[in-house]
């Protein structure tokens, strides 16, 4: 039973045949298959892939402050400032707004 599973999930079917061995094959159907395989590999892009450009506000922010050589403490400072602004806004809405021009009760 294990031999059946081993044979069913083998990776041999995923590995393409050796292109250099195309001269050893005989028969027109095999030549046609090798020709299709060669055409497929010729169409694949060559060389290194270009780095994708960041998109969206978070992608640009991450590329500017967090990734690679540009890494800094600035995002931490932005976070502290943002928490302060949000906290002050909430505090103002719940407490300070009511005591703006009125004597403290």
Backbone torsions as a table, in degrees:
resi	resn	phi	psi	omega
1	UNK	NA	-40.8	-178.9
2	UNK	-67.2	-30.1	178.3
3	UNK	-65.9	-34.3	178.8
4	UNK	-66.7	-44.7	178.4
5	UNK	-65.1	-41.0	179.1
6	UNK	-61.3	-42.2	-179.2
7	UNK	-71.4	-35.1	-177.7
8	UNK	-71.7	-33.6	-175.7
9	UNK	-108.2	24.8	178.8
10	UNK	-71.4	154.2	179.8
11	UNK	-95.2	4.3	-179.9
12	UNK	-61.5	-33.2	-179.0
13	UNK	-71.1	-18.8	-179.9
14	UNK	-86.1	-19.4	-178.3
15	UNK	-86.0	123.6	-179.2
16	UNK	-70.5	154.3	178.5
17	UNK	-68.0	158.4	-179.7
18	UNK	-68.9	122.0	-177.9
19	UNK	-69.7	-33.2	-179.1
20	UNK	-66.0	-23.4	-179.2
21	UNK	-84.4	8.7	-177.9
22	UNK	-64.5	-27.8	-179.6
23	UNK	-71.8	-22.5	-179.4
24	UNK	-78.2	-21.8	-177.3
25	UNK	-78.6	147.0	177.7
26	UNK	-125.1	154.7	178.8
27	UNK	104.7	143.1	-174.7
28	UNK	-71.7	-34.8	-178.9
29	UNK	-67.5	-37.1	177.9
30	UNK	-69.3	-37.3	177.8
31	UNK	-64.8	-37.1	179.4
32	UNK	-67.2	-40.1	178.1
33	UNK	-64.5	-42.9	179.1
34	UNK	-66.2	-36.9	177.8
35	UNK	-63.2	-41.5	177.1
36	UNK	-64.1	-39.8	179.8
37	UNK	-66.3	-41.5	178.0
38	UNK	-63.8	-43.1	177.7
39	UNK	-62.0	-39.2	178.3
40	UNK	-61.8	-46.3	-178.7
41	UNK	-70.0	-28.1	177.4
42	UNK	-68.8	-30.8	-178.5
43	UNK	-78.0	-17.3	-178.9
44	UNK	-67.6	142.2	179.4
45	UNK	-67.8	146.8	-178.7
46	UNK	-112.8	153.7	178.0
47	UNK	92.5	-175.7	-178.8
48	UNK	-79.2	147.1	178.5
49	UNK	-79.9	138.8	177.6
50	UNK	-69.8	146.5	177.7
51	UNK	-69.7	134.2	179.9
52	UNK	-68.1	142.7	178.5
53	UNK	-78.3	139.7	-179.8
54	UNK	-67.3	141.3	178.9
55	UNK	-128.5	151.0	-179.6
56	UNK	83.4	162.6	-177.4
57	UNK	-63.8	-42.3	-179.1
58	UNK	-67.9	-39.0	179.1
59	UNK	-63.0	-43.3	177.8
60	UNK	-66.4	-41.6	178.7
61	UNK	-62.2	-44.5	-179.3
62	UNK	-64.0	-41.9	178.7
63	UNK	-66.3	-33.2	-176.3
64	UNK	-78.8	-40.8	-171.6
65	UNK	-113.2	-22.5	-169.5
66	UNK	-109.7	-44.2	-171.3
67	UNK	-77.8	147.2	167.2
68	UNK	57.9	-134.8	-176.0
69	UNK	-68.8	-19.5	-174.0
70	UNK	-86.5	4.4	-175.5
71	UNK	-60.8	133.1	-179.8
72	UNK	-151.3	-177.3	-179.6
73	UNK	-88.3	-4.9	-175.0
74	UNK	-54.5	-41.7	178.2
75	UNK	-60.5	-34.6	177.0
76	UNK	-65.6	-41.4	177.1
77	UNK	-65.3	-39.1	176.0
78	UNK	-62.3	-40.8	179.2
79	UNK	-64.0	-45.5	179.4
80	UNK	-61.2	-45.9	179.1
81	UNK	-62.6	-42.0	179.4
82	UNK	-63.9	-42.1	178.0
83	UNK	-64.2	-40.3	177.8
84	UNK	-61.9	-46.8	-178.6
85	UNK	-63.8	-44.9	179.5
86	UNK	-65.4	-42.3	178.7
87	UNK	-63.5	-43.3	179.4
88	UNK	-65.5	-39.1	178.9
89	UNK	-62.4	-44.8	178.9
90	UNK	-64.8	-43.0	179.6
91	UNK	-63.5	-40.3	178.9
92	UNK	-62.5	-44.9	-178.5
93	UNK	-64.6	-38.4	-174.4
94	UNK	-90.7	-21.3	-173.8
95	UNK	-134.0	-56.7	-170.1
96	UNK	-68.0	-32.2	-178.6
97	UNK	-61.5	-33.3	-176.7
98	UNK	-78.1	-18.8	-177.2
99	UNK	-113.0	20.8	-174.1
100	UNK	-62.8	-56.3	-177.3
101	UNK	-119.7	19.7	-176.2
102	UNK	-119.9	146.0	177.5
103	UNK	-63.0	141.6	-178.5
104	UNK	-63.7	135.5	-175.7
105	UNK	-83.5	NA	NA
